[in-house]
Amino acid sequence: MKTLQQLDHDLIQLLNQRAALLGKAYDSSLPAETSQHLAQTGLPEFVWESLATCCAAATTVAPAALSSPKQITIIGGAGQMGRFFTRQFAAAGHSVRQLRRHDWEKADQYLSDADLVLVSVPMQQTVEVIQRASPYLSPTSAIADVNSLKAPVVKAMLEHHPGPVLGMHPMFGPGLSSFLAQNVVVCPGRDLRAFKWLLDLIRSQGGKLLVCAPEEHDRMMVTVQAIRHFSAFGLGVFLAEAGIDLDRSLDFSSAPYRLQLNLVSRLFAQDAALPLDLMLSSPDHRQAICTLADTYSRLAQLIVQEDQATLEQAFESTKQVFQMHVPQAHQESQHIVQSLSVHLAANSKMPLALPKAGEGPRAKLLR
């Protein structure tokens, strides 16, 4: 009898062969005869497309070759990101130790022989921890961090440690099981070659590495993190203070509203220090948040004044900025909405509707 691993491998290979026969591994536009064939299989087209895409992604990920096991110490390894890296390193065959806040009497034991020291502590403590750890490090040890702010952290590592230095920022939150399709920003500090095995590990799991200067990273985080967190924070506070029945609102919601509410809920599912540190971490972050608040206030005043002409002008000028991004945004958001619809149907134990031949990819998932 085949093992579960063998069966999973066979299933992936069969689904890839099926996708190849249909000529649609990466093509979302299906010919009419293919669309009708998929409808006759008993599942919506989108489900087959998702299966093909997932299998194609799975087969593009090759395991990293382990040249020699590394001795790794994660400072702050008990946190969510620290635990994630602990799992990845251990699964790859490396030896991992965690140096927690009450373990500093073991610092010499844990740090002096480490091939890599990974700093994974709250943002406000990072520079202090680097300063505290550096006297214990061997000159040949590599040090890296996974903080959301890079310029001051990379500077601190370069100033306090003569060996290899790397700033990293995994652009994802807790809950993932691998680096698959995740962006990881890499800010080289000194001797990038010493981190080749680490970068190869991330690539081997399908992670995407983006190399940039620490200063560029920090400029982009103003929009990617600070503004996004503040928007979700503000909406959450409004809904709470307005006394909105969130569960009841979902009964009336569309998939985009549910997604937006889920993203707000994810923000408030974590410790307050994490998003607040991101918003408060730099003058640029604080200034951008104030500018966003001013923009909301200005637009709200136009709403109060019923100034439709000015609102339309603002809409059209902004539309031009987003025009080039619209096709990609529509495709990706449509995929998310369809995935959520299938997920909700499965969780509610309602049968998926079988699309009729010729209904096309927008056939309703629920009857």
Summary of the structure (lengths in Angstrom):
residues: 367
radius of gyration: 24.4
end to end distance: 40.0
largest distance: 72.8
contacts: 1012
relative contact order: 0.09
helix: 59%
strand: 10%
